[in-house]
Amino acid sequence: MNAVMMPEIVDQATPLVLVHPGGFDGFLSAVCEALRLNLPVDRIESVQGYEPGLFESTRSVETDTDLAHRAAARILWLCGEDIVSMIRAALLSELPGIQSVVWRVLRGLLRDGIAGRGRNILDADTHATLAAAEKTRHEAHRFRGFVRFSKAPDGSLFSVIAPDHDILELLAPHFSARFPNETWMIADAKRGRCLRHAKGELEILSVDTASLPKESKAVESLASMTDRGFQELWQTYYKSINIAERANPKLLARNLPRKYWRYLPERAVSLRGH
């Protein structure tokens, strides 16, 4: 006799958390699972960021790339490109609880259909999603000026950054347009991810964070001898145009926060207290 598959019983009184492997496709797979089975989902979290609560049940969701792409296409059709872009940027912020906030926004948009376009911007979840997206975009905009490339012995360009948010994919269009014919990479030292451009193609790879330089001096040591000379020239130029009498530390801190200094060769000397 064939075994009869019994439907899974979900305790409606216990908060349910869907846990996915990570990434935008993983998140959308969890959203689709929640809507398809009409689950009473309280939170959606990635495996990396999930911290179990005392009185909640969990359900693991595998990433279904095809399903996630169909869901993204439906969101695009229902809500427009601006909403999809906002959701992606909000998730890239990696702020605590942001996936659950975006889940609640999406649940309303997908269930309301076309009427979801008129979702109130003053709604707390919508406002939080927009604020998170703006944080990510603002940092990505800043890093267009904070990325410092060095030239490797093989002629390729490389840079290391440590942003607060996961901004690599937001940096891709700018640097692809700026260096369309170069081979270059930007490594995120906090997340162990690397944006690589070669022969007009972009990809994001996983790297070992332990193998990445911890400061600009270590980055310089990996560069070609010719490039090291340029780094020293850049530092000399920076010092020569600095007017000590007109120093404005508060303005500098606003425009170039100290937390970004460790990978900037022109500020490395300041970090060492000289």
N, C-alpha and C positions, 0 to 999 in steps of 0.2 A: 504494500500500500504506500502510495506517495505521501510524503509529509505535507501537512497543510500549513501554509505560511500564515501566521496570525499577525494582524496589524499591530504596529507598535502602539502601546498605550502611553499617552502623555498626561502626566498629572497637571491639570490646569491650575492648581493652587501653588505649585512650585515654580519659581522663576526658571526659565529655560535659557541656556546660553548655547549658541551655535559657534563652534570653533572650526576655523578653516586653516589651510596651510599658509595663507598669506597672499599678498598681492591683490590687484584690482579684480582679476578673474576669480580668485578665491572668495573675495568678498561678495561679488555678484552671484557666485554659485550658492553661497549661504542665503542670500536674499531670495533667490529662486526657490530654494528648498523650503524656506519659511512660508512663502506665499503659496506654493504648490500644495503643501500639506496643511495649510492654515494653522501653523504652529503658534502657540502663545509665546513668541520669542521676546525675552526681556533685553538680551544683549547679543551682539555679534562681535567676536574677537578673533584675532589671528593666534596661531599657536605660540608665536614668539611673545606676544603681549598679554596673554591670558593669565590672570591670577584668580584661582578658584575662590568662590564665596562659600560661606558656611551653609546657607540654605538655598541651594540652587542645583539644578541638574544640567548636565552638558550633553551635547550631541555633536559628534564629529561630522564634518561635511568635506568630501573630497572636491578638488577643483575640477569642474567640467568646463573646459575652454570653449567648446561649441555653444553650450548653454549660456555661458557668460557673455559671449559675443552677441548672441541673439537678444539677451536682456539689454545689453548696451545699445543695440540698434533700436529696440523698442523705446528705451528711455530717450534716445535721440529723436525719434519720431514724435513721441508724445510731448517732450519738453523743450527740445531744441539743443543746439550745440553749447550754448552758454551754461545750461544746467549741468550737462555732462562734464564740461570742463571744470565747473565749480566743485562737483562731487569728487572728481579725481584729485584736484588740488587739495581739497579738505582732507581726504584720506592720506595724502602724502605728508600732511602736517604731522601725523603720528602722535597727535595730542591724546592724552588719556581719555578714553570713552568716546572718541570721535566716530568710531565705526558704528556704535549704537545710535549716536545722534543722526548720522547719515542714513542708517537703516530706517529710522522713524520717518525721516523726510521722504525717502524713496517709497516706503509703504503707502504714504498718503498720495504721492504722485501717481504711482502705478494703479492704485485702487480707484482714484478719482478720474483716471483717464485724461481726456483733453482738459477737463475742468481743473486738473492739477496745475495747469499753467498759471492759474490765478492764485496760487498758494500765498498766503499773507507773509510778506517779508518780515513782519513784526513777530511772527511765530517764533518762540524761543529756539526750537531746533533748527529752523531755517536760518535764523540769525547766527546761531553758533556755527553752522556749516559755512556760511558766507565768511564769517570772521576767520575761521580756520584756513579757508582757501586763500584769503587775503594775506595771512601770515606767511604761507608757503610761497605765494607769488612775490611778495615783497622781498623775502630772503633770496629767491632765485634772481630777482632783478639786481639786488646788491652784488651777488656773486658774479654777475657778468663783468663787474669791475674788480672783483677780489681774486679771481683765478689767475695764478701766475704759472705760465708754462716754462718748463725747462726742456732742453734738447738732450735726448738720450744718445749714447754712442752710435746707435744704429740710424740716427737722424730723425726718429719720431719724437713727438712732443708729449710731455706728460706733466700732470699736475695732481696735487693731493689737497683735498679740502675736508673740513669736518663741520658741516652745517648742522643747525638744529633740526631741520626738516629734510625729508627725502626729496631733494630737488634735482637729481640728475636728469630725469626725463624732461624737466622744464628748461634745463640749460641746453639740451640737445639742439633745438632749432637755431639758437643764437650762434653757437660755436661751429655748427655745420655750415652756416652761411659765411661765417668769418674765415674759416679754414677749410674750404671745400675740397682742396686737393692734397691736404696733409693727412698723415696718419697721426692721430693723437688719442690720448686717453685722459679722463678725469676720474680719479679714484676717491671714493668716500671712505675716509679712515674710520668713521664711527659705525658704518653699517656693513663694511666689507663688500661693497659693490663698486663696479667700475664701468663708466660709460666709455666705449671705444668706437672710434671712427676710422675706417680704413676703406679706401677705394669707393668712397661715396656711400658706404653702408654703415649703419649704426647698430650697436648691440650693447646690452647691459650684462656684464659678467659678474660672477661671484669671485671674490678674492679673500685671502686670509688677512685679516686685520693686523695680525702680528707681523706680517711681512712688509707692512706699509710704514714709511717714515713717520716719525712723531713730531718733527718740526722742520722748518725751512732749511736748516743746516744739513740735516740728514737727506733732504731732497737734493740739495746742491751736490752732495757727495756722490749721488747716482748719475749726475749729469756728465756730459762730455767735458773734456778739459777746456775746449773752446767756449762752451756755454758758461763754465764757471767764471771765466774772465768777464763775460757779459754781466753775470750776476754781481760781481765786484764793481763793475762800472756803474751799474744801476744803483747800488748802494752809495757809491761815491757821489753820484749825481743827486740823489735824494738828500744826502747830508749837505751838499753845497747850496741847494736852493732853500734849505731850512733857515728861517730867521728866528733866532732864539728869543729876541725881544718881543716878537709878535706871536709867541706860542699861545695857543688857546686849547688847553687839554679838554675842556668840556665840549667844545665844538668838534674836536677830533674824536672824542668818545661817541658822539652822536652819529657822525658820518662814517667812522671806522671803528666799531666796537672792539674792545680789547680781546674779546673771546675769539676773534678771527685772526689775531696777529701771528699765531705760531707758524702759519704757512706763508706769511708775507715776508720776503727777504728784506724789504726796506724797514720793517718793524722788528725784525728778529733781534737787532742790537738792543732795542729798547726793552725787550723782554728779558734780556740778560742783565739789565740794570746799568748799561753803559750810556 
